[in-house]
Amino acid sequence: MEYKIVKLESQTALAIRDICSFAELSSKFGEIYSEIGAYLKANSLKANGYPFGIYHSFSPEKVDLEAGIAVEGNPAGSGRINATHTYSGKAANTTFTGPYEKLSEAWVEFAKLVDADNHKLVGPCFEVYVTDPEEEPDSAKWITELYTPVE
């Protein structure tokens, strides 16, 4: 695995922050993206990028996550759907191809590389889900970008 340092520009997004266990993660993401997707459709809003997931804290018992979608315009959000902005700044980045079940292994390897180069972390790590599992059923082909904000 290799990584690079990239500069990210902020985008307007709609997101939901929630807490679940590691075992509930997949279903929680599905619930959140369904809710945001319904809101986009009901309000004639368009996505402006791929879905993302931010990990504010992570343990097997408790995952504090924020899942969202970058959107066009400046929507206000509603209920637990919040208008927000994606991360802007420098980040270490790598791309993982494979099933979501293997992401934790990819994160461990990625973190070791970033740590070995003495990068100082400056924010929560996040993922960008490039492949839509509904469009590509073969999980071995799913592409996920991993990001760690660094100084």
BALUM-968547 format. One record per residue: residue number from 1; residue in three letters; z, x, y of N, C-alpha, C in turn. Coordinates in steps of 0.1 Angstrom, whole numbers, plus 5000, padded with zeros to 4 digits. Example, Ala and Ser with C-alpha at 12.3 -4.5 7.8 and 13.67 -1.06 7.14 Angstrom:
+-----+-----+------+------+------+------+------+------+------+------+------+
|   n | res |  n.Z |  n.X |  n.Y | ca.Z | ca.X | ca.Y |  c.Z |  c.X |  c.Y |
+-----+-----+------+------+------+------+------+------+------+------+------+
|   1 | ALA | 5078 | 5132 | 4943 | 5078 | 5123 | 4955 | 5078 | 5132 | 4967 |
|   2 | SER | 5071 | 5128 | 4978 | 5071 | 5137 | 4989 | 5079 | 5129 | 5000 |
+-----+-----+------+------+------+------+------+------+------+------+------+
//
This chain:
+-----+-----+------+------+------+------+------+------+------+------+------+
|   n | res |  n.Z |  n.X |  n.Y | ca.Z | ca.X | ca.Y |  c.Z |  c.X |  c.Y |
+-----+-----+------+------+------+------+------+------+------+------+------+
|   1 | MET | 5000 | 5008 | 4988 | 5000 | 5000 | 5000 | 5000 | 5009 | 5012 |
|   2 | GLU | 4992 | 5005 | 5022 | 4992 | 5012 | 5035 | 4995 | 5002 | 5046 |
|   3 | TYR | 4999 | 5007 | 5057 | 5001 | 4998 | 5069 | 4996 | 5005 | 5081 |
|   4 | LYS | 4995 | 4997 | 5092 | 4990 | 5002 | 5105 | 4999 | 4995 | 5115 |
|   5 | ILE | 4999 | 5001 | 5127 | 5006 | 4996 | 5139 | 4995 | 4988 | 5147 |
|   6 | VAL | 4999 | 4976 | 5150 | 4990 | 4967 | 5158 | 4997 | 4962 | 5170 |
|   7 | LYS | 4989 | 4957 | 5180 | 4994 | 4950 | 5192 | 4990 | 4936 | 5191 |
|   8 | LEU | 5000 | 4927 | 5191 | 4997 | 4913 | 5189 | 4999 | 4905 | 5203 |
|   9 | GLU | 4990 | 4896 | 5205 | 4991 | 4887 | 5217 | 4997 | 4874 | 5213 |
|  10 | SER | 5005 | 4869 | 5222 | 5012 | 4856 | 5219 | 5003 | 4845 | 5220 |
|  11 | GLN | 5005 | 4835 | 5211 | 4998 | 4822 | 5211 | 5008 | 4811 | 5211 |
|  12 | THR | 5003 | 4800 | 5217 | 5011 | 4787 | 5217 | 5011 | 4782 | 5202 |
|  13 | ALA | 5023 | 4777 | 5198 | 5024 | 4772 | 5184 | 5034 | 4761 | 5184 |
|  14 | LEU | 5032 | 4753 | 5173 | 5042 | 4743 | 5170 | 5049 | 4748 | 5157 |
|  15 | ALA | 5063 | 4747 | 5157 | 5070 | 4752 | 5146 | 5083 | 4744 | 5143 |
|  16 | ILE | 5088 | 4745 | 5131 | 5100 | 4739 | 5127 | 5109 | 4750 | 5121 |
|  17 | ARG | 5121 | 4751 | 5126 | 5131 | 4760 | 5120 | 5141 | 4753 | 5111 |
|  18 | ASP | 5143 | 4758 | 5099 | 5152 | 4752 | 5090 | 5158 | 4762 | 5081 |
|  19 | ILE | 5168 | 4758 | 5073 | 5175 | 4766 | 5064 | 5174 | 4761 | 5050 |
|  20 | CYS | 5172 | 4770 | 5040 | 5171 | 4766 | 5026 | 5175 | 4778 | 5017 |
|  21 | SER | 5175 | 4776 | 5004 | 5178 | 4787 | 4995 | 5164 | 4793 | 4992 |
|  22 | PHE | 5165 | 4805 | 4986 | 5152 | 4812 | 4982 | 5145 | 4803 | 4972 |
|  23 | ALA | 5152 | 4797 | 4963 | 5145 | 4789 | 4953 | 5138 | 4777 | 4959 |
|  24 | GLU | 5142 | 4772 | 4971 | 5136 | 4761 | 4977 | 5125 | 4764 | 4987 |
|  25 | LEU | 5123 | 4777 | 4989 | 5114 | 4782 | 4999 | 5100 | 4776 | 4999 |
|  26 | SER | 5094 | 4776 | 4987 | 5080 | 4770 | 4986 | 5079 | 4756 | 4990 |
|  27 | SER | 5089 | 4748 | 4985 | 5088 | 4733 | 4988 | 5092 | 4731 | 5003 |
|  28 | LYS | 5100 | 4739 | 5009 | 5104 | 4738 | 5023 | 5092 | 4741 | 5032 |
|  29 | PHE | 5084 | 4752 | 5028 | 5072 | 4754 | 5036 | 5062 | 4743 | 5035 |
|  30 | GLY | 5060 | 4737 | 5023 | 5051 | 4726 | 5021 | 5056 | 4714 | 5030 |
|  31 | GLU | 5069 | 4711 | 5030 | 5074 | 4700 | 5038 | 5071 | 4702 | 5053 |
|  32 | ILE | 5074 | 4714 | 5058 | 5072 | 4717 | 5072 | 5057 | 4717 | 5076 |
|  33 | TYR | 5049 | 4723 | 5068 | 5034 | 4723 | 5071 | 5029 | 4709 | 5071 |
|  34 | SER | 5033 | 4700 | 5061 | 5029 | 4686 | 5061 | 5033 | 4679 | 5073 |
|  35 | GLU | 5045 | 4681 | 5078 | 5050 | 4674 | 5090 | 5042 | 4679 | 5102 |
|  36 | ILE | 5040 | 4692 | 5104 | 5033 | 4697 | 5115 | 5018 | 4692 | 5115 |
|  37 | GLY | 5012 | 4692 | 5103 | 4998 | 4688 | 5101 | 4997 | 4673 | 5105 |
|  38 | ALA | 5006 | 4665 | 5101 | 5006 | 4650 | 5105 | 5007 | 4649 | 5120 |
|  39 | TYR | 5015 | 4657 | 5126 | 5017 | 4657 | 5141 | 5004 | 4661 | 5148 |
|  40 | LEU | 4998 | 4672 | 5143 | 4985 | 4676 | 5148 | 4975 | 4665 | 5148 |
|  41 | LYS | 4974 | 4659 | 5136 | 4964 | 4648 | 5134 | 4967 | 4636 | 5143 |
|  42 | ALA | 4979 | 4632 | 5144 | 4983 | 4620 | 5152 | 4981 | 4622 | 5167 |
|  43 | ASN | 4981 | 4635 | 5171 | 4980 | 4638 | 5185 | 4967 | 4645 | 5189 |
|  44 | SER | 4957 | 4644 | 5180 | 4944 | 4650 | 5182 | 4945 | 4665 | 5186 |
|  45 | LEU | 4954 | 4672 | 5180 | 4955 | 4687 | 5183 | 4948 | 4695 | 5173 |
|  46 | LYS | 4944 | 4707 | 5177 | 4936 | 4716 | 5168 | 4944 | 4729 | 5166 |
|  47 | ALA | 4944 | 4733 | 5153 | 4950 | 4746 | 5150 | 4941 | 4757 | 5157 |
|  48 | ASN | 4948 | 4768 | 5160 | 4941 | 4779 | 5166 | 4946 | 4792 | 5159 |
|  49 | GLY | 4945 | 4792 | 5146 | 4949 | 4804 | 5138 | 4955 | 4799 | 5125 |
|  50 | TYR | 4961 | 4808 | 5118 | 4966 | 4805 | 5105 | 4981 | 4801 | 5105 |
|  51 | PRO | 4986 | 4794 | 5095 | 5000 | 4791 | 5095 | 5008 | 4804 | 5093 |
|  52 | PHE | 5020 | 4804 | 5098 | 5029 | 4815 | 5098 | 5043 | 4811 | 5093 |
|  53 | GLY | 5050 | 4821 | 5089 | 5064 | 4819 | 5085 | 5072 | 4831 | 5090 |
|  54 | ILE | 5083 | 4828 | 5098 | 5092 | 4838 | 5103 | 5105 | 4838 | 5096 |
|  55 | TYR | 5110 | 4849 | 5092 | 5123 | 4850 | 5085 | 5134 | 4855 | 5095 |
|  56 | HIS | 5142 | 4846 | 5100 | 5153 | 4850 | 5109 | 5164 | 4857 | 5102 |
|  57 | SER | 5167 | 4852 | 5089 | 5176 | 4859 | 5080 | 5172 | 4855 | 5066 |
|  58 | PHE | 5176 | 4864 | 5056 | 5171 | 4862 | 5043 | 5181 | 4867 | 5033 |
|  59 | SER | 5185 | 4858 | 5024 | 5193 | 4861 | 5012 | 5189 | 4851 | 5001 |
|  60 | PRO | 5193 | 4854 | 4989 | 5189 | 4844 | 4978 | 5196 | 4830 | 4981 |
|  61 | GLU | 5207 | 4830 | 4987 | 5215 | 4818 | 4989 | 5210 | 4811 | 5002 |
|  62 | LYS | 5206 | 4818 | 5012 | 5203 | 4812 | 5025 | 5191 | 4819 | 5032 |
|  63 | VAL | 5181 | 4811 | 5034 | 5169 | 4816 | 5042 | 5168 | 4808 | 5055 |
|  64 | ASP | 5169 | 4815 | 5066 | 5167 | 4809 | 5079 | 5153 | 4812 | 5083 |
|  65 | LEU | 5145 | 4801 | 5082 | 5130 | 4803 | 5084 | 5125 | 4795 | 5095 |
|  66 | GLU | 5114 | 4799 | 5100 | 5107 | 4791 | 5110 | 5092 | 4791 | 5106 |
|  67 | ALA | 5086 | 4780 | 5103 | 5073 | 4779 | 5099 | 5065 | 4771 | 5110 |
|  68 | GLY | 5053 | 4776 | 5112 | 5045 | 4770 | 5123 | 5030 | 4773 | 5122 |
|  69 | ILE | 5023 | 4767 | 5132 | 5009 | 4769 | 5133 | 5005 | 4771 | 5147 |
|  70 | ALA | 4997 | 4781 | 5150 | 4992 | 4783 | 5164 | 4983 | 4772 | 5167 |
|  71 | VAL | 4983 | 4767 | 5179 | 4975 | 4755 | 5183 | 4968 | 4757 | 5197 |
|  72 | GLU | 4958 | 4750 | 5199 | 4951 | 4750 | 5212 | 4959 | 4741 | 5222 |
|  73 | GLY | 4958 | 4745 | 5234 | 4965 | 4737 | 5245 | 4979 | 4740 | 5246 |
|  74 | ASN | 4987 | 4731 | 5252 | 5001 | 4733 | 5255 | 5009 | 4721 | 5250 |
|  75 | PRO | 5009 | 4717 | 5237 | 5016 | 4705 | 5233 | 5031 | 4707 | 5235 |
|  76 | ALA | 5038 | 4695 | 5236 | 5052 | 4695 | 5239 | 5061 | 4696 | 5226 |
|  77 | GLY | 5055 | 4691 | 5215 | 5063 | 4690 | 5203 | 5071 | 4677 | 5204 |
|  78 | SER | 5078 | 4674 | 5193 | 5085 | 4661 | 5192 | 5095 | 4662 | 5180 |
|  79 | GLY | 5107 | 4656 | 5182 | 5117 | 4657 | 5171 | 5120 | 4671 | 5168 |
|  80 | ARG | 5119 | 4674 | 5155 | 5122 | 4688 | 5151 | 5111 | 4698 | 5152 |
|  81 | ILE | 5099 | 4693 | 5156 | 5087 | 4701 | 5159 | 5088 | 4707 | 5173 |
|  82 | ASN | 5090 | 4720 | 5174 | 5092 | 4726 | 5187 | 5079 | 4734 | 5191 |
|  83 | ALA | 5076 | 4732 | 5204 | 5066 | 4741 | 5210 | 5072 | 4754 | 5212 |
|  84 | THR | 5064 | 4765 | 5209 | 5069 | 4778 | 5209 | 5058 | 4788 | 5212 |
|  85 | HIS | 5060 | 4800 | 5211 | 5050 | 4811 | 5212 | 5052 | 4821 | 5201 |
|  86 | THR | 5041 | 4826 | 5196 | 5042 | 4836 | 5185 | 5046 | 4849 | 5192 |
|  87 | TYR | 5049 | 4859 | 5183 | 5054 | 4872 | 5188 | 5043 | 4879 | 5195 |
|  88 | SER | 5046 | 4886 | 5206 | 5037 | 4894 | 5214 | 5043 | 4908 | 5214 |
|  89 | GLY | 5036 | 4918 | 5210 | 5040 | 4931 | 5211 | 5036 | 4940 | 5199 |
|  90 | LYS | 5042 | 4951 | 5197 | 5038 | 4961 | 5187 | 5044 | 4957 | 5174 |
|  91 | ALA | 5037 | 4958 | 5163 | 5042 | 4955 | 5149 | 5035 | 4963 | 5139 |
|  92 | ALA | 5043 | 4966 | 5128 | 5037 | 4972 | 5116 | 5031 | 4961 | 5108 |
|  93 | ASN | 5019 | 4963 | 5103 | 5012 | 4953 | 5096 | 5006 | 4958 | 5083 |
|  94 | THR | 5006 | 4950 | 5072 | 4999 | 4953 | 5060 | 4994 | 4939 | 5055 |
|  95 | THR | 4984 | 4940 | 5046 | 4979 | 4928 | 5040 | 4982 | 4928 | 5025 |
|  96 | PHE | 4987 | 4917 | 5020 | 4990 | 4915 | 5006 | 4980 | 4905 | 5000 |
|  97 | THR | 4974 | 4908 | 4989 | 4965 | 4899 | 4982 | 4972 | 4895 | 4968 |
|  98 | GLY | 4975 | 4882 | 4966 | 4981 | 4878 | 4954 | 4990 | 4866 | 4956 |
|  99 | PRO | 4996 | 4861 | 4946 | 5004 | 4849 | 4946 | 5017 | 4851 | 4955 |
| 100 | TYR | 5021 | 4840 | 4961 | 5033 | 4840 | 4969 | 5045 | 4845 | 4962 |
| 101 | GLU | 5046 | 4842 | 4949 | 5057 | 4847 | 4941 | 5059 | 4862 | 4941 |
| 102 | LYS | 5048 | 4869 | 4944 | 5049 | 4884 | 4945 | 5052 | 4890 | 4959 |
| 103 | LEU | 5053 | 4881 | 4969 | 5055 | 4885 | 4982 | 5068 | 4893 | 4984 |
| 104 | SER | 5079 | 4889 | 4977 | 5091 | 4897 | 4979 | 5090 | 4911 | 4975 |
| 105 | GLU | 5082 | 4914 | 4964 | 5079 | 4927 | 4960 | 5071 | 4935 | 4970 |
| 106 | ALA | 5061 | 4928 | 4976 | 5053 | 4934 | 4986 | 5061 | 4938 | 4999 |
| 107 | TRP | 5071 | 4929 | 5002 | 5079 | 4932 | 5014 | 5088 | 4944 | 5011 |
| 108 | VAL | 5093 | 4945 | 4999 | 5102 | 4957 | 4996 | 5094 | 4970 | 4998 |
| 109 | GLU | 5082 | 4970 | 4992 | 5073 | 4982 | 4993 | 5070 | 4985 | 5008 |
| 110 | PHE | 5066 | 4974 | 5015 | 5062 | 4975 | 5029 | 5074 | 4981 | 5038 |
| 111 | ALA | 5086 | 4975 | 5035 | 5098 | 4980 | 5043 | 5101 | 4994 | 5040 |
| 112 | LYS | 5099 | 4999 | 5028 | 5102 | 5013 | 5025 | 5092 | 5022 | 5033 |
| 113 | LEU | 5080 | 5018 | 5034 | 5070 | 5026 | 5041 | 5073 | 5027 | 5056 |
| 114 | VAL | 5076 | 5015 | 5062 | 5079 | 5014 | 5076 | 5092 | 5022 | 5079 |
| 115 | ASP | 5102 | 5021 | 5070 | 5115 | 5028 | 5072 | 5113 | 5043 | 5071 |
| 116 | ALA | 5105 | 5047 | 5061 | 5102 | 5061 | 5059 | 5096 | 5068 | 5072 |
| 117 | ASP | 5089 | 5060 | 5080 | 5083 | 5066 | 5092 | 5092 | 5064 | 5104 |
| 118 | ASN | 5105 | 5059 | 5101 | 5115 | 5058 | 5112 | 5112 | 5049 | 5123 |
| 119 | HIS | 5105 | 5038 | 5120 | 5102 | 5028 | 5130 | 5115 | 5019 | 5133 |
| 120 | LYS | 5118 | 5016 | 5145 | 5129 | 5008 | 5148 | 5125 | 4994 | 5149 |
| 121 | LEU | 5131 | 4985 | 5141 | 5127 | 4971 | 5141 | 5133 | 4964 | 5153 |
| 122 | VAL | 5125 | 4955 | 5159 | 5129 | 4948 | 5171 | 5128 | 4933 | 5171 |
| 123 | GLY | 5127 | 4928 | 5159 | 5126 | 4913 | 5158 | 5125 | 4909 | 5143 |
| 124 | PRO | 5125 | 4896 | 5141 | 5124 | 4891 | 5127 | 5110 | 4893 | 5121 |
| 125 | CYS | 5109 | 4896 | 5108 | 5097 | 4898 | 5101 | 5090 | 4885 | 5099 |
| 126 | PHE | 5077 | 4885 | 5098 | 5069 | 4873 | 5096 | 5057 | 4875 | 5088 |
| 127 | GLU | 5052 | 4864 | 5082 | 5040 | 4864 | 5074 | 5030 | 4854 | 5081 |
| 128 | VAL | 5017 | 4858 | 5079 | 5006 | 4849 | 5083 | 4998 | 4846 | 5070 |
| 129 | TYR | 4996 | 4833 | 5068 | 4989 | 4829 | 5055 | 4974 | 4827 | 5058 |
| 130 | VAL | 4966 | 4837 | 5055 | 4952 | 4836 | 5058 | 4945 | 4827 | 5048 |
| 131 | THR | 4949 | 4826 | 5036 | 4942 | 4818 | 5026 | 4949 | 4805 | 5024 |
| 132 | ASP | 4941 | 4794 | 5025 | 4947 | 4780 | 5022 | 4946 | 4778 | 5007 |
| 133 | PRO | 4958 | 4776 | 5001 | 4958 | 4774 | 4986 | 4950 | 4761 | 4982 |
| 134 | GLU | 4949 | 4752 | 4991 | 4941 | 4740 | 4988 | 4926 | 4743 | 4987 |
| 135 | GLU | 4921 | 4753 | 4994 | 4907 | 4757 | 4994 | 4904 | 4768 | 4984 |
| 136 | GLU | 4915 | 4776 | 4980 | 4913 | 4787 | 4970 | 4924 | 4785 | 4960 |
| 137 | PRO | 4921 | 4779 | 4948 | 4931 | 4776 | 4938 | 4936 | 4789 | 4931 |
| 138 | ASP | 4928 | 4800 | 4931 | 4931 | 4812 | 4924 | 4941 | 4820 | 4932 |
| 139 | SER | 4954 | 4820 | 4929 | 4965 | 4826 | 4937 | 4963 | 4841 | 4937 |
| 140 | ALA | 4956 | 4847 | 4928 | 4953 | 4862 | 4928 | 4944 | 4866 | 4940 |
| 141 | LYS | 4938 | 4856 | 4946 | 4929 | 4858 | 4958 | 4935 | 4855 | 4971 |
| 142 | TRP | 4948 | 4850 | 4971 | 4954 | 4846 | 4983 | 4957 | 4858 | 4992 |
| 143 | ILE | 4954 | 4857 | 5005 | 4957 | 4868 | 5014 | 4968 | 4864 | 5024 |
| 144 | THR | 4978 | 4873 | 5025 | 4989 | 4871 | 5034 | 4991 | 4884 | 5042 |
| 145 | GLU | 4992 | 4882 | 5055 | 4995 | 4894 | 5063 | 5010 | 4895 | 5066 |
| 146 | LEU | 5015 | 4907 | 5064 | 5030 | 4909 | 5066 | 5031 | 4917 | 5079 |
| 147 | TYR | 5041 | 4913 | 5087 | 5043 | 4919 | 5100 | 5058 | 4922 | 5102 |
| 148 | THR | 5061 | 4934 | 5108 | 5074 | 4938 | 5112 | 5074 | 4942 | 5126 |
| 149 | PRO | 5079 | 4935 | 5136 | 5079 | 4939 | 5150 | 5087 | 4953 | 5151 |
| 150 | VAL | 5081 | 4962 | 5158 | 5087 | 4976 | 5159 | 5086 | 4980 | 5174 |
| 151 | GLU | 5095 | 4990 | 5177 | 5096 | 4995 | 5191 | 5084 | 5004 | 5193 |
+-----+-----+------+------+------+------+------+------+------+------+------+
//
